[in-house]
């Protein structure tokens, strides 16, 4: 492998990796992985995530946040705990946070309130945000524009939007997370990415989800990012080395080179 890369979004602490975490991460290292950022999802995932940081301190870097799919009736209590963690120690970002209207739309108000509170927590701690916006890009962006601070930045994780969305995200100084979906034959994301600026993109897996072709439908791993790099290089008509280098620099800018 002639390049190194950063995975900006991987749930390496998930139970899908319990039996072979070390092997998965060693395979990823040998494929070029130099850093991996872990988004939190709920209060139950915190201990497992921090254990990964403890075991692999040079590689696994935690975020702190409440995922929209885990926003329940008593979410305010969960957010007090999230805030306590942010006050207690350093995290790379607040995430993953946002709005998810794919599975259920009945608690949209709760999700919006939790998102707004966490955006403001990120501003207070001078941290970027990792945004989840499945089936909710417009709602998420509209709310973000209302509540974010002027200097705030972050990443729209698992981007599946269009050219207009790319322009809007770039205009507010946020980044776009590109993962396995770009390799899916009918996703259309490869065409959209033709006009995206490399300086606005970061790489991600969302492991264990959304594995790229040729592993689509199987467990995703950080070591599969070279397949994303290869596809992005084809789309952008540049070298794989350039894709890896520029996206790594972007990730380090985004997360403050932690």
TIGUTOR-852259 format. One line per 3 residues: number of its first residue (from 1); their letters; for each residue x, y negated, z of N, C-alpha, C. Coordinates in Angstrom, 1 decimal. Layout:
residues N
NUM) A) X,Y,Z,X,Y,Z,X,Y,Z; ... .
***
This chain:
residues 258
1) XXX) 0.8,1.2,0.0,0.0,0.0,0.0,0.9,-1.2,0.0; 0.6,-2.2,-1.0,1.5,-3.3,-1.1,0.9,-4.5,-0.4; -0.2,-4.4,0.4,-0.7,-5.5,1.0,-1.3,-5.2,2.4 .
4) XXX) -1.5,-6.2,3.3,-2.2,-6.0,4.5,-3.5,-6.8,4.5; -4.4,-6.4,5.4,-5.7,-7.1,5.3,-6.3,-7.1,6.8; -7.3,-8.0,6.9,-8.0,-8.1,8.2,-9.5,-7.7,8.0 .
7) XXX) -10.0,-6.9,8.9,-11.4,-6.5,8.9,-12.1,-7.5,9.9; -12.9,-8.4,9.4,-13.5,-9.4,10.3,-14.8,-8.9,11.0; -15.2,-7.7,10.7,-16.5,-7.3,11.3,-16.6,-5.7,11.3 .
10) XXX) -16.3,-5.1,12.4,-16.3,-3.7,12.5,-16.7,-3.2,13.9; -17.7,-2.3,14.0,-18.2,-1.8,15.3,-17.4,-0.5,15.6; -16.1,-0.7,15.8,-15.3,0.5,16.0,-15.5,1.2,17.4 .
13) XXX) -16.2,0.4,18.3,-16.6,1.0,19.6,-17.9,1.9,19.5; -18.5,1.9,18.3,-19.8,2.7,18.2,-19.6,4.2,18.4; -20.7,4.8,18.8,-20.6,6.2,19.2,-20.2,7.1,18.0 .
16) XXX) -20.4,6.6,16.8,-20.0,7.3,15.6,-18.5,7.6,15.5; -17.7,6.8,16.3,-16.2,6.9,16.3,-15.7,7.5,17.6; -16.6,8.0,18.5,-16.1,8.5,19.8,-15.1,9.6,19.7 .
19) XXX) -15.3,10.5,18.8,-14.4,11.7,18.7,-13.1,11.5,18.0; -13.0,10.4,17.2,-11.7,10.3,16.4,-11.3,8.9,16.2; -11.5,8.0,17.2,-11.1,6.6,17.1,-9.7,6.4,16.7 .
22) XXX) -8.8,7.2,17.4,-7.4,7.0,17.1,-7.0,7.4,15.7; -7.5,8.5,15.2,-7.3,8.9,13.8,-7.8,7.8,12.8; -9.0,7.3,13.1,-9.6,6.3,12.2,-8.7,5.1,12.1 .
25) XXX) -8.3,4.6,13.3,-7.5,3.4,13.3,-6.1,3.6,12.8; -5.5,4.8,13.0,-4.2,5.1,12.4,-4.3,5.1,10.9; -5.3,5.7,10.4,-5.6,5.8,8.9,-5.7,4.4,8.4 .
28) XXX) -6.4,3.5,9.1,-6.6,2.1,8.7,-5.3,1.4,8.7; -4.5,1.6,9.7,-3.2,0.9,9.8,-2.3,1.3,8.6; -2.4,2.6,8.2,-1.5,3.1,7.1,-2.0,2.6,5.8 .
31) XXX) -3.3,2.1,5.7,-3.9,1.6,4.5,-3.7,0.1,4.5; -3.1,-0.5,5.6,-2.8,-2.0,5.5,-3.5,-2.8,6.6; -4.4,-2.2,7.4,-5.1,-3.0,8.4,-4.1,-3.7,9.4 .
34) XXX) -4.3,-5.0,9.6,-3.4,-5.6,10.6,-4.2,-6.2,11.8; -5.5,-6.5,11.6,-6.4,-7.0,12.7,-7.8,-6.5,12.4; -8.5,-6.3,13.5,-9.9,-5.9,13.4,-10.7,-6.7,14.4 .
37) XXX) -11.7,-7.4,14.0,-12.6,-8.1,14.9,-13.9,-7.4,15.2; -14.2,-7.3,16.4,-15.4,-6.5,16.9,-16.5,-7.4,17.3; -17.6,-7.3,16.6,-18.8,-8.1,17.0,-19.5,-7.3,18.1 .
40) XXX) -20.0,-8.0,19.2,-20.8,-7.3,20.2,-22.3,-7.3,19.7; -23.0,-6.4,20.3,-24.5,-6.3,19.9,-25.4,-6.5,21.1; -25.1,-5.9,22.3,-26.0,-6.1,23.4,-25.1,-5.9,24.7 .
43) XXX) -25.8,-5.9,25.9,-25.0,-5.8,27.1,-24.4,-4.4,27.3; -25.1,-3.4,26.7,-24.5,-2.0,26.8,-23.3,-1.8,26.0; -23.1,-2.6,25.0,-21.9,-2.3,24.1,-20.6,-3.0,24.6 .
46) XXX) -20.8,-3.9,25.6,-19.6,-4.7,26.1,-18.5,-3.8,26.6; -18.8,-2.9,27.5,-17.7,-2.1,28.1,-17.0,-1.3,27.1; -17.7,-0.7,26.1,-17.1,0.1,25.1,-16.2,-0.8,24.2 .
49) XXX) -16.7,-1.9,23.9,-15.9,-2.9,23.1,-14.6,-3.3,23.8; -14.7,-3.6,25.0,-13.5,-4.1,25.8,-12.5,-2.9,26.0; -13.1,-1.7,26.1,-12.2,-0.5,26.2,-11.3,-0.4,24.9 .
52) XXX) -11.9,-0.7,23.8,-11.2,-0.6,22.5,-10.1,-1.7,22.5; -10.4,-2.9,23.0,-9.4,-3.9,23.1,-8.2,-3.5,24.0; -8.6,-2.8,25.2,-7.6,-2.3,26.1,-6.7,-1.3,25.5 .
55) XXX) -7.3,-0.4,24.7,-6.5,0.7,24.1,-5.7,0.3,22.9; -6.2,-0.7,22.2,-5.5,-1.1,21.0,-5.4,-2.7,21.0; -4.7,-3.2,21.9,-4.6,-4.7,22.1,-4.0,-5.5,20.9 .
58) XXX) -3.2,-4.8,20.1,-2.6,-5.5,19.0,-3.5,-5.5,17.8; -4.6,-4.7,17.9,-5.4,-4.5,16.7,-6.9,-5.0,16.9; -7.5,-4.6,18.0,-8.9,-4.8,18.2,-9.2,-6.0,19.0 .
61) XXX) -9.9,-7.0,18.4,-10.2,-8.3,19.0,-11.7,-8.5,19.2; -12.2,-8.7,20.4,-13.6,-8.8,20.7,-14.3,-10.1,20.4; -15.5,-10.1,20.1,-16.4,-11.3,20.1,-17.4,-11.0,21.2 .
64) XXX) -18.3,-12.0,21.5,-19.3,-11.9,22.5,-20.6,-12.5,22.0; -21.7,-11.7,22.0,-23.0,-12.2,21.5,-24.1,-11.2,21.6; -25.3,-11.6,21.4,-26.5,-10.8,21.4,-27.1,-10.7,20.0 .
67) XXX) -27.0,-9.5,19.4,-27.5,-9.2,18.1,-29.0,-9.4,18.0; -29.5,-10.0,16.9,-31.0,-10.3,16.9,-31.8,-9.1,17.1; -31.4,-7.9,16.6,-32.2,-6.7,16.8,-32.3,-6.2,18.2 .
70) XXX) -31.5,-6.8,19.1,-31.5,-6.5,20.5,-32.1,-7.6,21.4; -32.7,-8.6,20.7,-33.4,-9.6,21.4,-34.8,-9.1,21.8; -34.9,-8.9,23.1,-36.2,-8.4,23.7,-36.9,-9.5,24.5 .
73) XXX) -38.0,-9.1,25.2,-38.8,-10.0,25.9,-38.0,-10.8,26.9; -37.1,-10.1,27.6,-36.3,-10.8,28.7,-35.0,-11.2,28.2; -34.9,-11.7,26.9,-33.6,-12.0,26.4,-32.8,-13.1,27.1 .
76) XXX) -33.6,-14.0,27.8,-32.9,-15.0,28.5,-31.9,-14.5,29.6; -32.3,-13.4,30.2,-31.5,-12.7,31.2,-30.2,-12.2,30.5; -30.4,-11.6,29.4,-29.2,-11.1,28.6,-28.3,-12.2,28.2 .
79) XXX) -28.8,-13.4,27.9,-28.0,-14.5,27.5,-27.3,-15.1,28.6; -27.8,-15.0,29.8,-27.1,-15.5,31.0,-25.8,-14.7,31.2; -26.0,-13.3,30.9,-24.8,-12.4,31.1,-23.8,-12.7,29.9 .
82) XXX) -24.3,-13.0,28.7,-23.4,-13.3,27.6,-22.6,-14.6,28.0; -23.3,-15.6,28.5,-22.7,-16.8,28.9,-21.6,-16.6,30.0; -22.0,-15.8,30.9,-21.0,-15.5,32.0,-19.7,-14.9,31.5 .
85) XXX) -19.9,-14.0,30.5,-18.7,-13.4,29.9,-17.8,-14.5,29.1; -18.5,-15.4,28.5,-17.8,-16.4,27.7,-17.1,-17.4,28.7; -17.7,-17.6,29.9,-17.0,-18.4,30.9,-15.8,-17.7,31.6 .
88) XXX) -15.9,-16.3,31.5,-14.9,-15.5,32.3,-13.6,-15.3,31.5; -13.6,-15.2,30.2,-12.4,-14.9,29.5,-12.5,-15.4,28.0; -11.4,-15.2,27.3,-11.4,-15.7,25.9,-12.0,-14.6,24.9 .
91) XXX) -12.8,-15.0,24.0,-13.2,-14.2,22.9,-12.9,-14.9,21.6; -12.9,-14.1,20.5,-12.5,-14.7,19.2,-13.7,-15.5,18.6; -14.9,-15.1,19.0,-16.1,-15.8,18.4,-17.3,-15.4,19.2 .
94) XXX) -18.4,-16.1,18.9,-19.7,-15.7,19.4,-20.4,-15.0,18.3; -20.7,-13.7,18.6,-21.3,-12.9,17.5,-21.5,-11.4,17.9; -22.3,-10.6,17.3,-23.0,-11.2,16.1,-24.3,-11.7,16.5 .
97) XXX) -24.7,-12.8,16.0,-25.9,-13.5,16.3,-26.7,-13.9,15.0; -28.0,-14.2,15.2,-28.7,-14.6,14.0,-30.2,-14.2,14.0; -30.7,-13.9,12.8,-32.1,-13.6,12.7,-32.2,-12.4,11.8 .
100) XXX) -33.0,-11.4,12.1,-33.2,-10.2,11.3,-34.7,-10.0,11.1; -35.1,-10.1,9.8,-36.5,-10.0,9.5,-36.8,-8.7,8.7; -35.8,-7.8,8.7,-35.9,-6.6,7.9,-36.8,-5.5,8.6 .
103) XXX) -36.5,-5.3,9.8,-37.2,-4.2,10.6,-38.5,-4.7,11.2; -38.5,-5.9,11.7,-39.6,-6.4,12.5,-39.7,-7.9,12.4; -40.8,-8.5,12.2,-40.9,-10.0,12.1,-41.7,-10.5,13.3 .
106) XXX) -42.2,-9.6,14.2,-43.1,-10.1,15.3,-42.4,-10.9,16.3; -41.0,-10.7,16.4,-40.3,-11.4,17.5,-39.4,-12.5,16.9; -39.8,-13.0,15.8,-39.0,-14.1,15.1,-38.7,-15.3,16.0 .
109) XXX) -39.7,-15.7,16.8,-39.5,-16.8,17.7,-38.4,-16.6,18.7; -38.4,-15.4,19.3,-37.4,-15.0,20.3,-36.0,-15.0,19.6; -36.0,-14.4,18.4,-34.7,-14.4,17.7,-34.1,-15.8,17.5 .
112) XXX) -35.0,-16.7,17.0,-34.6,-18.0,16.7,-34.1,-18.8,18.0; -34.8,-18.6,19.1,-34.4,-19.2,20.3,-33.0,-18.7,20.8; -32.9,-17.4,20.7,-31.6,-16.7,21.1,-30.5,-17.2,20.2 .
115) XXX) -30.7,-17.3,18.9,-29.7,-17.8,18.0,-29.3,-19.2,18.3; -30.3,-20.1,18.5,-30.0,-21.5,18.8,-29.2,-21.7,20.0; -29.5,-20.9,21.1,-28.8,-21.0,22.3,-27.4,-20.5,22.2 .
118) XXX) -27.2,-19.5,21.4,-25.8,-18.9,21.2,-25.0,-19.8,20.3; -25.6,-20.5,19.3,-24.8,-21.4,18.5,-24.3,-22.6,19.4; -25.1,-23.0,20.3,-24.7,-24.1,21.2,-23.7,-23.6,22.2 .
121) XXX) -23.8,-22.3,22.7,-22.7,-21.8,23.5,-21.4,-21.8,22.8; -21.4,-21.4,21.5,-20.2,-21.3,20.7,-19.6,-22.7,20.6; -20.4,-23.7,20.4,-19.9,-25.1,20.3,-19.3,-25.5,21.7 .
124) XXX) -19.9,-25.2,22.7,-19.4,-25.5,24.1,-18.0,-24.9,24.3; -17.8,-23.7,23.8,-16.6,-23.0,24.0,-15.6,-23.2,22.8; -16.0,-24.0,21.9,-15.2,-24.2,20.7,-14.8,-23.0,20.0 .
127) XXX) -15.8,-22.1,19.7,-15.6,-20.9,19.1,-16.5,-20.8,17.8; -16.0,-20.1,16.8,-16.8,-19.8,15.6,-17.9,-18.8,15.9; -18.8,-18.7,14.9,-19.9,-17.8,15.1,-19.9,-16.8,13.9 .
130) XXX) -20.3,-15.5,14.3,-20.5,-14.5,13.2,-22.0,-14.3,13.1; -22.5,-14.6,11.9,-24.0,-14.7,11.7,-24.5,-13.4,11.0; -25.6,-12.9,11.5,-26.4,-11.8,10.9,-27.7,-12.4,10.4 .
133) XXX) -27.9,-12.2,9.1,-29.1,-12.8,8.6,-29.8,-11.9,7.6; -30.1,-10.7,8.0,-30.8,-9.7,7.1,-32.2,-10.1,6.8; -32.5,-10.3,5.5,-33.8,-10.8,5.0,-34.2,-12.1,5.7 .
136) XXX) -33.2,-12.9,6.0,-33.6,-14.2,6.7,-32.6,-15.3,6.4; -31.9,-15.3,5.3,-30.9,-16.3,5.0,-31.5,-17.7,5.2; -32.6,-18.0,4.5,-33.2,-19.3,4.5,-33.5,-19.8,6.0 .
139) XXX) -34.2,-18.9,6.7,-34.6,-19.2,8.1,-33.4,-19.5,8.9; -32.3,-18.6,8.7,-31.1,-18.7,9.6,-30.4,-20.0,9.2; -30.2,-20.3,8.0,-29.5,-21.5,7.6,-30.2,-22.8,8.0 .
142) XXX) -31.5,-22.8,7.9,-32.3,-24.0,8.2,-32.2,-24.3,9.7; -32.2,-23.2,10.5,-32.1,-23.4,12.0,-30.6,-23.8,12.3; -29.7,-23.1,11.7,-28.2,-23.5,11.9,-28.0,-25.0,11.7 .
145) XXX) -28.5,-25.5,10.6,-28.3,-26.9,10.3,-28.9,-27.8,11.3; -29.9,-27.4,12.0,-30.5,-28.2,13.1,-29.7,-28.2,14.4; -29.1,-27.0,14.7,-28.5,-26.9,16.0,-27.0,-26.9,16.1 .
148) XXX) -26.3,-26.7,15.0,-24.9,-26.6,15.0,-24.2,-28.0,15.3; -23.0,-28.0,15.8,-22.3,-29.2,16.0,-21.5,-29.5,14.6; -21.1,-30.7,14.4,-20.5,-31.1,13.2,-19.3,-30.3,12.8 .
151) XXX) -18.5,-30.0,13.9,-17.2,-29.4,13.6,-17.3,-27.8,13.6; -18.5,-27.3,13.8,-18.6,-25.9,14.0,-18.4,-25.1,12.7; -17.8,-23.9,12.9,-17.7,-23.1,11.7,-18.0,-21.6,12.1 .
154) XXX) -18.0,-20.7,11.1,-18.3,-19.4,11.3,-18.4,-18.6,10.0; -19.0,-17.4,10.0,-19.0,-16.6,8.9,-20.4,-16.0,8.7; -20.9,-16.0,7.5,-22.2,-15.3,7.2,-21.8,-13.9,6.8 .
157) XXX) -22.0,-13.0,7.8,-21.6,-11.6,7.7,-22.5,-10.9,6.7; -22.0,-9.9,6.0,-22.7,-9.1,5.1,-23.6,-9.9,4.1; -22.9,-10.8,3.4,-23.6,-11.7,2.5,-24.1,-11.0,1.3 .
160) XXX) -25.4,-11.3,1.0,-26.1,-10.7,-0.2,-26.9,-11.7,-0.9; -26.5,-13.0,-0.8,-27.2,-14.1,-1.4,-26.9,-14.4,-2.8; -27.2,-15.6,-3.3,-26.9,-16.0,-4.7,-26.0,-17.2,-4.7 .
163) XXX) -25.8,-17.8,-5.9,-24.9,-18.9,-6.1,-25.2,-20.1,-5.3; -26.5,-20.4,-5.2,-27.0,-21.5,-4.4,-26.6,-21.4,-2.9; -26.7,-20.2,-2.4,-26.4,-19.9,-1.0,-24.9,-20.1,-0.8 .
166) XXX) -24.1,-19.6,-1.8,-22.6,-19.7,-1.7,-22.2,-21.2,-1.6; -22.8,-22.0,-2.5,-22.5,-23.4,-2.4,-22.9,-24.1,-1.1; -24.0,-23.7,-0.6,-24.5,-24.2,0.7,-23.6,-23.8,1.8 .
169) XXX) -23.2,-22.6,1.9,-22.3,-22.1,2.9,-21.0,-22.8,2.9; -20.4,-22.9,1.7,-19.1,-23.6,1.5,-19.2,-25.1,1.9; -20.4,-25.7,1.6,-20.5,-27.1,1.9,-20.5,-27.4,3.4 .
172) XXX) -20.9,-26.5,4.2,-20.9,-26.8,5.7,-19.6,-26.2,6.3; -18.7,-25.7,5.5,-17.4,-25.2,6.1,-17.5,-23.8,6.7; -18.4,-23.0,6.3,-18.5,-21.7,6.8,-17.9,-20.7,5.7 .
175) XXX) -17.7,-19.5,6.2,-17.1,-18.4,5.3,-18.2,-17.4,5.0; -17.9,-16.6,4.0,-18.7,-15.5,3.5,-18.0,-14.2,3.7; -18.7,-13.3,4.4,-18.2,-11.9,4.6,-18.5,-11.0,3.5 .
178) XXX) -17.5,-10.4,2.9,-17.7,-9.5,1.8,-17.3,-8.1,2.2; -18.2,-7.1,2.0,-17.9,-5.7,2.3,-18.3,-4.7,1.2; -18.6,-3.5,1.7,-18.9,-2.4,0.7,-20.0,-2.7,-0.3 .
181) XXX) -20.9,-3.6,0.1,-22.1,-3.8,-0.8,-21.6,-4.3,-2.2; -20.4,-5.0,-2.3,-20.0,-5.4,-3.6,-19.6,-4.3,-4.5; -19.4,-3.1,-4.0,-19.1,-1.9,-4.8,-20.3,-1.2,-5.2 .
184) XXX) -21.5,-1.5,-4.7,-22.8,-0.8,-5.0,-23.2,-1.2,-6.4; -23.5,-0.2,-7.2,-23.8,-0.4,-8.7,-24.9,-1.4,-8.9; -26.0,-1.4,-8.2,-27.1,-2.3,-8.5,-27.3,-3.4,-7.5 .
187) XXX) -26.3,-3.7,-6.7,-26.4,-4.8,-5.7,-26.4,-6.2,-6.3; -25.7,-6.3,-7.5,-25.6,-7.6,-8.1,-24.6,-8.6,-7.5; -24.0,-8.1,-6.3,-23.1,-9.0,-5.6,-21.8,-9.3,-6.4 .
190) XXX) -21.4,-8.3,-7.2,-20.2,-8.5,-8.0,-20.4,-9.7,-9.0; -21.6,-9.8,-9.6,-21.8,-10.9,-10.5,-21.8,-12.3,-9.7; -22.4,-12.3,-8.5,-22.5,-13.5,-7.7,-21.1,-13.9,-7.3 .
193) XXX) -20.3,-13.0,-7.0,-18.9,-13.3,-6.5,-18.0,-13.8,-7.6; -18.4,-13.6,-8.8,-17.5,-14.1,-9.9,-17.3,-15.6,-9.8; -18.2,-16.4,-9.3,-18.1,-17.8,-9.2,-17.7,-18.3,-7.8 .
196) XXX) -17.7,-17.4,-6.8,-17.3,-17.7,-5.4,-15.8,-18.0,-5.4; -15.4,-18.9,-4.5,-14.0,-19.3,-4.4,-13.4,-18.4,-3.3; -12.2,-17.8,-3.7,-11.6,-16.9,-2.8,-11.3,-17.6,-1.4 .
199) XXX) -11.0,-18.9,-1.5,-10.7,-19.6,-0.2,-11.9,-19.7,0.7; -13.1,-19.1,0.3,-14.3,-19.2,1.1,-14.7,-17.8,1.6; -13.9,-16.8,1.3,-14.3,-15.4,1.5,-13.4,-14.7,2.6 .
202) XXX) -14.0,-13.8,3.4,-13.3,-12.9,4.3,-13.7,-11.5,4.0; -12.9,-10.5,4.4,-13.2,-9.1,4.2,-13.9,-8.6,5.5; -14.7,-7.6,5.3,-15.3,-6.9,6.4,-15.8,-5.5,6.0 .
205) XXX) -16.0,-4.6,7.0,-16.6,-3.3,6.7,-18.0,-3.2,7.3; -18.3,-3.8,8.5,-19.5,-3.5,9.2,-19.5,-2.0,9.6; -18.3,-1.4,9.7,-18.3,0.0,10.1,-19.0,0.2,11.4 .
208) XXX) -19.8,1.3,11.5,-19.8,2.5,10.6,-20.8,2.4,9.5; -21.3,1.2,9.2,-22.4,1.1,8.2,-21.8,0.6,6.9; -22.6,0.8,5.8,-22.4,0.2,4.5,-21.0,0.5,3.9 .
211) XXX) -20.7,1.8,3.9,-19.4,2.3,3.3,-19.4,2.0,1.8; -18.2,1.6,1.3,-18.1,1.3,-0.1,-18.1,2.6,-1.0; -18.4,2.4,-2.2,-18.2,3.5,-3.2,-16.7,3.8,-3.2 .
214) XXX) -16.2,5.0,-3.1,-16.9,6.3,-3.3,-17.5,7.0,-2.0; -17.5,6.2,-0.9,-18.0,6.8,0.3,-19.4,6.4,0.7; -20.1,5.8,-0.2,-21.4,5.3,0.1,-22.3,6.4,0.7 .
217) XXX) -23.0,6.0,1.8,-23.9,7.0,2.4,-23.2,7.7,3.6; -21.9,7.6,3.7,-21.1,8.2,4.7,-20.7,7.2,5.8; -20.1,7.6,6.8,-19.6,6.7,7.8,-18.5,5.8,7.3 .
220) XXX) -18.7,4.5,7.5,-17.7,3.5,7.0,-16.6,3.4,8.0; -15.4,3.1,7.5,-14.2,2.9,8.3,-13.4,1.7,7.9; -12.7,1.1,8.8,-11.8,-0.1,8.5,-10.8,0.3,7.4 .
223) XXX) -10.4,1.5,7.3,-9.5,1.9,6.3,-10.0,2.0,4.9; -11.3,1.7,4.7,-11.9,1.7,3.4,-11.9,0.3,2.7; -11.4,-0.7,3.4,-11.4,-2.0,2.8,-10.6,-2.1,1.5 .
226) XXX) -9.6,-1.4,1.3,-8.9,-1.4,0.0,-9.8,-1.2,-1.2; -10.9,-0.5,-1.0,-11.9,-0.3,-2.1,-12.6,-1.6,-2.4; -12.9,-2.4,-1.3,-13.5,-3.7,-1.4,-12.5,-4.7,-2.1 .
229) XXX) -11.3,-4.6,-1.7,-10.2,-5.5,-2.2,-10.1,-5.2,-3.7; -10.1,-3.9,-4.1,-10.0,-3.5,-5.5,-11.1,-4.1,-6.4; -12.3,-4.0,-5.9,-13.5,-4.5,-6.6,-13.5,-6.0,-6.7 .
232) XXX) -13.1,-6.6,-5.6,-13.1,-8.1,-5.6,-12.0,-8.6,-6.5; -10.9,-7.9,-6.6,-9.8,-8.3,-7.5,-10.3,-8.2,-9.0; -11.0,-7.2,-9.3,-11.6,-7.0,-10.6,-12.5,-8.1,-10.9 .
235) XXX) -13.4,-8.4,-10.0,-14.4,-9.5,-10.2,-13.7,-10.9,-10.4; -12.7,-11.1,-9.6,-12.1,-12.4,-9.6,-10.9,-12.5,-10.6; -10.6,-11.4,-11.3,-9.6,-11.3,-12.3,-8.2,-11.8,-11.7 .
238) XXX) -7.9,-11.2,-10.5,-6.6,-11.6,-9.9,-6.1,-10.3,-9.3; -4.9,-10.4,-8.7,-4.3,-9.2,-8.1,-4.9,-8.8,-6.7; -4.8,-7.5,-6.4,-5.3,-7.1,-5.1,-4.5,-7.8,-4.0 .
241) XXX) -3.2,-8.0,-4.2,-2.4,-8.7,-3.2,-2.9,-10.1,-2.9; -3.4,-10.8,-4.0,-3.9,-12.1,-3.8,-5.2,-12.1,-3.0; -6.0,-11.2,-3.3,-7.3,-11.1,-2.5,-7.0,-10.8,-1.1 .
244) XXX) -6.1,-9.9,-0.8,-5.8,-9.6,0.6,-5.1,-10.7,1.3; -4.2,-11.4,0.6,-3.5,-12.5,1.3,-4.4,-13.7,1.6; -5.2,-14.1,0.6,-6.0,-15.3,0.8,-7.1,-15.0,1.8 .
247) XXX) -7.7,-13.8,1.8,-8.8,-13.5,2.7,-8.2,-13.4,4.1; -7.0,-12.9,4.3,-6.4,-12.8,5.6,-6.1,-14.2,6.1; -5.6,-15.1,5.3,-5.4,-16.5,5.7,-6.7,-17.1,6.2 .
250) XXX) -7.8,-16.9,5.4,-9.1,-17.4,5.8,-9.5,-16.9,7.1; -9.3,-15.6,7.4,-9.7,-15.0,8.6,-9.0,-15.6,9.8; -7.7,-15.9,9.6,-6.9,-16.5,10.6,-7.3,-17.9,10.9 .
253) XXX) -7.7,-18.6,9.8,-8.2,-20.0,10.0,-9.5,-19.9,10.8; -10.4,-19.0,10.4,-11.7,-18.9,11.0,-11.6,-18.6,12.5; -10.7,-17.6,12.9,-10.7,-17.2,14.2,-9.5,-17.8,15.0 .
256) XXX) -8.9,-18.8,14.4,-7.8,-19.5,15.2,-6.6,-18.7,15.4; -6.3,-17.7,14.4,-5.1,-17.0,14.4,-4.8,-16.2,15.8; -5.9,-15.7,16.4,-5.8,-15.0,17.6,-5.1,-13.6,17.4 .
***
